[in-house]
Amino acid sequence: MTERIVDEDALEAPAVARNRDAILTVLREILPVHGTVLEIASGSGEHAVHFAAALQTLTWLPSDPEPIARRSIAAHVRRSGLANLRPPLDLDASATRWPVGPVDAIVCINMIHIAPWAAAQGLMADAGRALAGGSLLYLYGPFREDGRHSADSNAAFDDALRARDARWGVRDRVTVSVEADRHGLTLERRIAMPANNLSLIYRRTAE
């Protein structure tokens, strides 16, 4: 993620301004009216502020494993003054168990392609534990489908990611959904998004 510093701690990620409103349109439709939303890999924290400001009946709980990201999130939280936006958690998606109680929804934007596959596995395993039956996991980002990229730009992006770290790369939607299903998360909707991205909505099986 390309970021620029806008004050001592807060970072600005240009991609956020390009995708936040399209994502928010989907979140308005799928999230519950009330409850706690855990955001995994919140990065700069700008998504968290944008969504918490627009969805003020929800408590937004950002998280990130990187100290520089958590400092940025904390700075954006302070500047926002939003009562429903919490300080960031130190949370690694690949950790065995997350240090957080039950939540009503989980949001993960642009993470699983810039992390080892273990992060996606951890995301699904802990989402399966943290979500109550009927609650949802929302994923956003580029995905391959039927083993193919949806655009040449996505293929080039995938090559660049793998050149940077062989453990990274654009994931196949079916492979992701198979992993989700192992933890009681069923793909409910696939929504085409701008710039050759997808929104994938998984529902936790009722117990």
Secondary structure, 3 states (H helix, E strand, C coil): CCCEECCCCCEECHHHHHHHHHHHHHHHHHCCCCEEEEEECCCCCHHHHHHHHHCCCEEEECEECCHHHHHHHHHHHHHHCCCCECCCEECCCCCCCCCCCCEEEEEEECCHHHCCHHHHHHHHHHHHHHEEEEEEEEEEECEEECCECCCHHHHHHHHHHHHHCCCCCCEEHHHHHHHHHCCCEEEEEEEEEHHHEEEEEEEECCC
